Amino acid sequence: MKLIIAIVQDVDTENLVEEITSKGYRVTKISSTGGFLKSGNSTLVSGVEDDQVDKYLSIIKNNCKTREVTKTIQTINIPGQAMIPMPIQVKVGGANAFVMNVEDFKRY
């Protein structure tokens, strides 16, 4: 058995959880925040049989896409200079998935 921990952007979470559960997998969603953009994301945790890992990861891959968004950042404050916010294009989304061996599993 494997433990899969996937960190996904909030906009992808609802569809991903729906797809995972419709395929018969169990999933626990934990709200989290991370990255230098401090954007919301979710950490999904599932126990999956060894032969189902590739199928589970393909569900994640098909539901979590990267996208470009415009973010406004504050420039560095230099004495005597006006602080003008700068818009930049940033790639967000996708997923990070960690697959770990499970030594023992119990369901009560």
FENVENZI-V135332 format. One record per residue. N is the residue number from 1. PSI is psi in whole degrees, 0 to 359 (NA if undefined). OMEGA is omega in degrees with one decimal (none if undefined). Layout:
BEGIN
[[N;PSI;OMEGA] [N;PSI;OMEGA]]
END
This chain:
BEGIN
[[1;149;179.1] [2;150;171.9] [3;123;179.3] [4;123;176.1] [5;118;-178.5] [6;131;177.0] [7;117;-175.1] [8;156;179.1] [9;146;-176.9] [10;322;-177.3] [11;338;179.6] [12;346;-170.0] [13;311;-174.5] [14;310;-179.9] [15;322;-179.8] [16;313;179.8] [17;319;178.2] [18;316;179.8] [19;317;180.0] [20;312;-178.2] [21;328;178.7] [22;337;177.8] [23;3;174.9] [24;8;177.7] [25;153;173.2] [26;146;-178.9] [27;142;173.9] [28;130;-179.1] [29;130;176.8] [30;123;177.8] [31;137;-178.4] [32;169;178.2] [33;144;179.7] [34;181;179.2] [35;165;-178.2] [36;346;177.1] [37;353;179.9] [38;34;-178.6] [39;156;-179.8] [40;142;173.0] [41;176;179.1] [42;144;174.8] [43;120;-179.4] [44;134;-177.6] [45;129;179.1] [46;146;169.6] [47;128;-174.5] [48;139;175.5] [49;150;-175.6] [50;318;-176.5] [51;355;-179.6] [52;358;-174.7] [53;313;-178.3] [54;320;178.8] [55;317;179.6] [56;315;179.7] [57;328;177.7] [58;328;175.3] [59;316;177.8] [60;311;-177.3] [61;320;-177.5] [62;342;-176.5] [63;353;-176.7] [64;102;-177.7] [65;149;173.5] [66;152;178.9] [67;158;176.7] [68;134;176.8] [69;157;176.7] [70;124;176.9] [71;145;177.4] [72;125;178.8] [73;152;178.4] [74;133;178.6] [75;165;179.2] [76;136;-178.7] [77;114;176.9] [78;128;-178.6] [79;131;179.4] [80;357;-179.6] [81;145;176.1] [82;143;177.9] [83;107;-179.5] [84;120;178.2] [85;142;-179.5] [86;125;174.1] [87;137;176.2] [88;154;175.0] [89;129;-178.3] [90;137;176.7] [91;124;179.9] [92;170;176.0] [93;200;-174.6] [94;198;-179.9] [95;152;170.2] [96;123;-178.4] [97;133;177.7] [98;129;179.7] [99;121;-176.7] [100;148;175.6] [101;142;176.1] [102;122;-179.0] [103;320;-178.4] [104;148;-179.1] [105;134;176.5] [106;139;173.7] [107;125;-178.2] [108;NA;none]]
END
